[in-house]
Amino acid sequence: MIEGARQFFRTRWEPYSRRPFPTLLRVFIGRVFHGGGDSGASEMDVGLGVILILLALPGVMVSLLLFEKYGTLIRWMRGEGAFDPFIATIPDEYFFVVLSMVVTGAAAIWRWDALLLDRRDYTNIVPLPVSLRRIFLGNLAAILLLAAALTLDINAASFALFPVAVVGSQDSLSLFLQFGAGHAVTVVLASAFSFFAVFAVIGLLMAILPYALFRRISLYVRFLLALCFLVLLATSLAVPSFLSETERGATNAIRAIPAVWFLGINQTLWGHGNDPFFAAMTRTALFGLGISVTVALLSYALSFRRSFIRIPETAEVGPLPRSQFHLFPTGLMDRTILRDLPQRACFRFITRTLLRSEAHLQIASAFIAMGLVVGAQAIAPAFRANTAAAIHRPSEDLLSLPYILSFCIIIGIRLAFEIPSDLRANWVFALWIDPDALQARPIARKVLLTFSLGPLVPICFASSAILWGLESAFLHTAIFAACTVAFVEILLLRFRKIPFTCSHPQFQSHSALIFVAYLFGFLIFTAYIPELELWSLAGPWRVTLFIPLIAAILLSIHQYRKQMLDMDKHLIFEEISPSGF
Amino acid sequence: MLEAQGLTKYYGSVLAVQSIDFRLEPGQVLGYLGPNGSGKSTTVKMLIGLLEPTNGQVLFHGKNIQQDLVGYRKHLGYVPEEANLYPYLTGQEYLELVGTLRGMAQPRMKAKIDAFLELFSLFPHRHVSLSSYSKGMRQRILLISALMDNPDVLILDEPLSGLDVTSALIFKNLIQSLSARGKTIFYCSHVLEVVEKVCSRLLILRKGQVIASGSTEEVRQRIGQTSLEGIFLQLVEDRDVAQIANNIVDVVVSP
């Protein structure tokens, strides 16, 4: 049989694969995974296998966790008897729907530039004797294949593991099949909806806007879409409690959430199609899916006609000039914290890279968005308490908000620092910077504090002054700022490079340990410190406890740096030591 | 005054250049020629201090540049072979980055940048990202960044790459004017016609070794060729270029 397959491959597939259309298809699939756009993202090309594993990981981890929840022994120990898997698993099914939508949507946003054909494709392919129709269909086929591959990859683990975890112990094949098929169809359709919704947005923008304007605003649209997906993820915490028959009437808002629509399909397939709520949601889901696919395909066709075919005509137009708006008060900063010229040049280079380089902005934005979601989740209990008094006195949840945001911003930017930006261009620093005179750490510190404390301190002070009065606001803001400074110092303990100009470190054997350290750091910074702060705010004298604490941390760091060898402080442009991030 | 003494560079066990010697006085323009892989870029990197020679040294005003690289580079203007620039910065921002790193005073830097952008016809594009600049525009940005701090030594690696005819003509005259103002210029190029026109001295490299050096006239007389192209072909190319061209055409027209 294997020999037969080989024979078939040799005689039929190989000759076919060398024809123009399959060749085009291969090129377009390749560009989807390895490039597209002009962002210089090649520095971050991690390979197809790694991408697929990373996308599948959330499904694997969540499915594995459910074995504990639905294990027969554990349920018996909890005193839970027989259960209806189709009812009991609604919150988990909702979470899987959300997860498949979010991960697929995130992947589509990530490959945003690679989905539609661009000038490079035009230059390379159109001059060849290949018809435009064939190019159009080739890329469309590549996009559909990508959608199918993403959908299968992201949901593959839950196809198998979720039914096994929930109904694997029950001796009924039909139950297993009904449960598994219902789940599989639901998450596949949800993934497809998510992918085509993002694709429709790209196609519409490309079809409607001039190319230069599209390039300019696409970053912001992607950020907004990413935020929408994070909000969708956050709904998995609250929405399941509104899905029971008694609670559904409490709010109509859940009808607007796409994940709830697809839960309707799931419930219909699981035999609850007679429930009017789920029947309505099923119809909405199918309608929404149809609309997203139709709009995506139409806008793709329109953008191909309007943008791709007209690329030679638009070549003369050029992009719009960059705005001269400065995010920071540059004059004031130059006179105060950036008086040293090389530091000033590096600071501006770093901030511009962070705000303009797509790869770096994506990393920083992802962490900021995560901070927003985790922060929203953290303060939700205070608001759910439903009493005005709950937010008018400091609580651990409310106090933790700036710490969570600050932690995520700082970690996101610190991680982005490690990703090089067009390494071949760093000759300008290697040539003009004096490696003995320039201290990279103060620059990195200033950037981290500008992006974290810059926006957070005024917001933190103003909001706590309104809620808790001036004294509490002053103390809270001062403690938060001091702790953030100490945290930044710890993060930059051995930092000795100009961000984005150094080759990125190889995966080190202790990288997993560092990851655990960051998780532990998150716990301390966003849970224990707010707890300590809450205790100290009860009596102003207690706040003084923070003074020796912060001083001890800063002094320890100072002592550690003093005993470092000079060679470990020297500015580097190539990561060779294992002491990087 | 820029001087190379016995410059030799090995990459591991591979010899890149061997025993390069020259001495450049203010006002002189040295044309540095050689085929691909002859060691031109390695020499340039040693001259600007990005690579340390395995043997030999580069002297500036009699001092080894490695003793005070930062001080030496304040006198240096450099145009690299490839226009590797940060694509998300605008032309003006990139020049400000270079000017600030070079420690130029802000008012002087701004005035110079504006004047250069105007002269190099880039002023209308100054707020546009470098990613959308053409090759020639990027090359002009590199030229400005090399010239903006009034350097004493100019090291130019294929500076005409991508420039249009007018810009190239301006540039040729510019080299001559800079030389007349006492600038020391090291000019590395494949474009023999330009080298012949602007360079007062020649140094021809093959497989990492100097095979001819001296003033353009001296080299001409020594080789017995009237054109630089003839000299280059005789010294560097051991293949019959006309025959190779014919062979290529044969393959083109073959069924």
Interface residues (C-beta under 8 A of the other chain):
Chain A: D38 G40 G318 P319 P321 R322 Q324 L341 P342 R344 A345 R348 F349 R352 T353 R356 S357 S421 D422 R424 A425 W427 V428 F429 A430 L431 W432 I433 D434 A437
Chain B: I48 G49 L50 L69 V70 R73 Y78 P80 E82 N84 L85 Y86 P87 Y88 L89 T90 E93 E96 L97 V98 T100 L101 R102 G103 H125 H127 V128 S129 S131 S132 S145
